[in-house]
Amino acid sequence: MSAPASELSRVKRLPDRAAYDTASIHAVLDAAMVGHVGFVASGRPLVIPMIYGRDGDVVYLHGSVASRLQRTLANGIDVCLTVTLTDGLVLARSAFHHSMNYRSAVVLGRAALVRPEDKAHALRVISEHLVPDRWDEVRPPTPIELKQTSVLRLPIEEGSVKARTGDPVDDEDDLSLPVWAGVLPCTTTWGEPVAASDLEPVLPPSPSVLARRVS
């Protein structure tokens, strides 16, 4: 566990579960696919779920140029990005000690619009995060499509990771109770690819899809 960049990112509850190093933050960001972006607009807090992609110490976020999120964040306001991965339900002998095994990351930074000449690269980063190598299998965005898409660049200025692993922690007096205790693991798996109803001619799934299917 390295030191937090500031008190804002310090984990205060169960600090022994925290980490602040770049590698730990990157690992959680890379393992998740949906992040929740928190910001303040018109004096009120908003949190929006978004897909994203990471390139080094930068996270790219994208949406319509007309969306309130994109227009608000483009002004350079402070942003909080959070992602969470559920690894299992921790089932104790008592209701009080039920918990969850998880990995979560909180990233703080200030978002800004990506320059037009960098927009295609940013969109590729997001695409590759979701399905590696898919970008090279499909048609790239047209100039009009790029104009219709707003992409934000969020430098990872500071952040933290918090994780829990292992068994439930029951009170000693509860250990003799005739109640099952343990961990119910939770994993994400991909199903069989389903072709679009208008796919003509019928084609097999591309290599990137098949690779994602087994990852």
N, C-alpha and C positions, 0 to 999 in steps of 0.2 A: 504494500500500500504506500503510494507516494503521497505527498502533501497536496491538499486542494489549492487551486489558484487563488481563491478568496473564500471568505466566509459564506458567500452566496451559494457556492457549490459544495460546501462541506456537508457530509452526511452526519446528522446528529443522533438519530435513532439507530442503535446497533451499529456504531461506527466500525466495528471489526469486520463487517460485511462489505465495506466500501473499498473502492480503488479509484485512483485519479490519473493513472498513467495512460498515455496515448494508446498503447496497444490494447488495453482492456476496453477502452471506449470504442475503438475501431471494431473490435471483435463483436460487440453487441450490435452496433449499427449494421455490420455486414450480415449478421445472422437474421435480423428482422427485415420486414418488407414495408410495414406501415408505421409511420410515426405520427405523433400528435403535436401540432404546432400551436403553441400558446403565445398570445400577444394581446395588447390592449388597443381597442379601437373605439373612438368616441367616448372614452372614459370607462369602457366596460370590458371585462376580460372575455376573450374568445379562444376556444381550442378547436382546431380543425384537423381531422385525420387526412394524411397525405402519403403518397408514395414518394420515394426519394432515392438518391444515389450518392455514394461517397467517392470523392477523388482526393486522396491524401487527407489533409486537414480541412477540407471543404465539403459541405453537404449541399447538393442541388435539389431544389424544390420547383415544381412546375404546375401551371394551371392556365386557365383562360386569361387573356389580357383584361377581360371585363370583370373578373372576380374581385370581390372586396378584399380578400386575403392578399392577392398579388398587388393590388393598388396600395394597400396599407403598408405592407412590408417593404415595398419598393422605396418608401420614404426613408428607410434606414432606421426603423425602430428596433428596440431590443426584442429578441425572440428566444423562446424556450422550446426546444425540441426534445420530446421524450419517446422512447421505445421500450417495450416490455415483451419478454419471452416467457411463456409459462412452461415450466419443465415438469411439474407434477403437483398434485394435491397432497398435502401432508396431513394425514388423518390421525389424530391423537385419541387417547382414551377419554379425554374431556373436551367439551365444546370450546373451552377457553384456549386450549393449546393447539387447535387446528391452525394450519398455516399453508403456505405454498412455497414450492421451490421455483425460483425464478431468476432471471437476469434482466436488469433494467439499466438504462443509460439516460442521463439528463445532460443536454448540451445547451450551452448559453452562447449567444453571439448576436451579431447585428446583420440583418439581411440586406442585400442590395441587388439591383437588377444586373443580370448577366449582360455583357456587351453583345450586340448583335452578331459580331464575328465569332463569339464563343458559344453561341446558343446551341448549335448542332452538337458540339462536343458535350455540353452539359446534358442534353437530351440522350445522347448515347450512353453516358454514364448511368443515367436513371434506367434506361432500357437494359443495360448489361447487368445492373444490380438485380433486376427481376428475372431475366432469362439470359444468362451469358451466351454470347455469340449470335443472338437472335438478330441484332442490328444488321449484320452482314447478310442475312438471309432475306431481308425485306426491302421494299422501296424506301429510300430515305425521305425525310420531310422536304416538301417543295418550299420555295421562298415565301409563298403565300401562307402555307401552314406554319412556317417559322414566325411570321408576323402575327399570326393569330394566337401564338403561344407565348406566355410570359414565363421566364425562368429566373429563379432567385438563387443567389450565391450566399450561403451561410457559412462563414468561417467558424471553425470550432475554437472559440476563444478560451473557453474553460468548460469543464464538465466532470461528471462523476459516474461511476458504475456501482450498483448495489446488487448483491446476489445472495441467494440462500440455497444450500444443498443439505442433503442428509435426512435423517429420521426425525420423527416428532420428538419433542422434549417434554415428557410428561412429569408431573409431580411424583415424587417417590411413593406417596401414599396411593397413587392411582395405578401403579405398575401391576398390582395383583387383580385389577378389575377384569372380568371376563368380556372384554371388548377388543375387537381386532384393531390393531394400530399399525401404521406403516405409510408407504408412499404409493400413490396411484400415478404412474408416469403419464405424461402428456407429450405427444409428438405430433408433428405436422407431416402428412404424407400427401402425395399427388396421386390422383386417380388416372384412369385410362384417358388419353386424349380423345376428345369428341370433335369430329370434323364439323365445320360450318355447314348449314343446310344448303348453302348456295355454292359449295366448293365444287367447281367443274374445271377440268376433269378431277376425278377422285384421286387424291395424292396421299401418300403415307406421311406421317408426322415428320417434320424436318429434324436434323440432328440435334439442334438446340433444344427442341421440345422433348425429345427422347432423353437427352442428358439431364434435363431438369426433372423429368419424370422419376429418375432413379436417384437423384441427389438428395 
